[in-house]
Amino acid sequence: MLSVASREWRLRSRPKGRPRESDVELVQTEVPPPGPGTVRIANHVMSVEPYMRGRMGGEATYAEPYPLDEPMLAPTVGRVTDSADPSVPVGSLVLHDYGWREHSVVPAADCQLLDHEDISPAIYLGLLGIPGMTAWVGLTRIARVEAGDVVFVSSAAGAVGSTVVQIAKRVGATVIGSAGSADKVALVRDLGADAAFDYHDGPVKNLLRGALAGVDATGLDVYFDNVGGEHLEAAIRVVRDHGRIALCGMSSIYNSAIPQPGPNNLLKLIWRRARMEGFLLGDHTDARAEFVDRMASWIRDGAVRPVHTEFTGGIEGAWAAFNGMLDGTSVGKAVVPLAETAAPTGGP
Amino acid sequence: MLSVASREWRLRSRPKGRPRESDVELVQTEVPPPGPGTVRIANHVMSVEPYMRGRMGGEATYAEPYPLDEPMLAPTVGRVTDSADPSVPVGSLVLHDYGWREHSVVPAADCQLLDHEDISPAIYLGLLGIPGMTAWVGLTRIARVEAGDVVFVSSAAGAVGSTVVQIAKRVGATVIGSAGSADKVALVRDLGADAAFDYHDGPVKNLLRGALAGVDATGLDVYFDNVGGEHLEAAIRVVRDHGRIALCGMSSIYNSAIPQPGPNNLLKLIWRRARMEGFLLGDHTDARAEFVDRMASWIRDGAVRPVHTEFTGGIEGAWAAFNGMLDGTSVGKAVVPLAETAAPTGGP
């Protein structure tokens, strides 16, 4: 077997504040044939996600920083073109984490075989992937949502938020979402939210109070936080007794070069006996089977529907796609198609 | 029966910031004989507690604000002098909430009979009272402390904190305490803490890191927060995976007229999958039997010992005592003896 020509994004320096073009480089390279136990994959679609900003920084967070001068990582779906491991034959459609490149060599053990050719690959990156399961775990395990709860979610048109809106409605909650444009607000309502607002339209605390009044609620039982900052303070302000705040992300501060002050009303967590809890998906792999089962059935029923933004430009456009997603230009799951998902010519 | 002369502290205006003498008034009054279902009590010792500051303010917190122009409330131990209810006979030693006065008329249903004449009344206000049970509930139910945990507690020489130190040591934790003077730090060490520091000696984050190094620990499993502010931010900074922060009080901001910014590092709660939870004793009355059982046995064994500050001046000194407690001039449970705990002349 021969090497194949490929392009990949390598991290050249650790961004301070907003990532810049000079922090990365698109490199032309040759991907060798797979060695024993590995497979070579032609990638079809890759994901860009907010957490990647954290891994580009050098600080020890929950995940290893991306090494400098190597290709970055991203959840990606592709087709196996060459296999040196019988468990993942040529022609398999697989999900793996070796994205930010056109062709990848991946250990067979790191490939998840995708059986359902009828399900769009992007769904494996979205509803059935990290964002979908993050919404599920945050709502059911951390916030312990129940029918009748009033649930507020920020970035409600985002990959996680748009799933939170739909799951919360499915379990019988009243749902309020915030988003960053009129179009996004319309989408959030369309997904089933009982109320939604554009956070640019005034102080979040006022907008949230208005939304609560609109659904005849006196406060929140659950806040699913994707942004931190002003949203978090506003949510604490109206949390009800025994409220639960699931801390999933804080996109309002990811690009801050200096620490931002936190909410000024934490005393309310005492008065309301409220709980605020951070979580990461890696602690909840045991929830996966139940999640996939439930979500696949919701998708089949049409009870939950995928929301995607496909950025154009293939691998060349991936960096702009990542920054566009961070800047809020996308709705739902932001993906970057790299090549056609053609049916395999050979294979099983 | 005749009325008895008594003095009582009434709230005249709602304090802004630090309470002032002009916010209250010591009033000479006549306490009538008890009506049906009530008893009249000569009070021996009353408690002054941080939460009273909140009830003096007009804001709706977790507890009703004290009404203006009426006597305030405080946990108090006294002897029944006149009874119009057979369940609480004359001569009974009782715990009730109608303090800030020398004589009280109290519904029999609001009196807790204190059976053990050998236990000092102040213990019923401290180790066996609200502060003791607050320490117990916060550690066992909210922070779910376990043997081997590294526990940090602020206001560690205070009524709650000094009990947290002792309970945490009893269950096998490593304990670090912070307090506001060299004498208090010495007391905290004497109560069994493995490390203690005076928070005036530098940035709390540095002092806490030093204390952790001193006990060979890399971070905290539990932070029992009595003060908020800089302490809370410092604790979040070094919280370990799955850490628990029990929010009990925020004395650093009780007297703030304007909201203070919160910790700037809440993102760490996500990275560390940490939980921060407020609590109030009223939700945990079902823990009372187990708590009293355990604490009474620890007190009898000498495994946990009472720490009290008795303010002088009787009822006249109660206002100064309250402010002294807020200002940190007391250690352990701050109490105000009102009259001798004489053996009853009549009674059972």
Interface residues (C-beta under 8 A of the other chain):
Chain A: T61 Y62 G228 L232 E233 L247 C248 G249 M250 I253 P259 Q260 P261 G262 P263 N264 N265 L266 L267 K268 L269 I270 W271 R272 R273 A274 R275 M276 E277 G278 F279 L280 D283
Chain B: T61 Y62 G228 L232 E233 L247 C248 G249 M250 I253 P259 Q260 P261 G262 P263 N264 N265 L266 L267 K268 L269 I270 W271 R272 R273 A274 R275 M276 E277 G278 F279 L280 D283
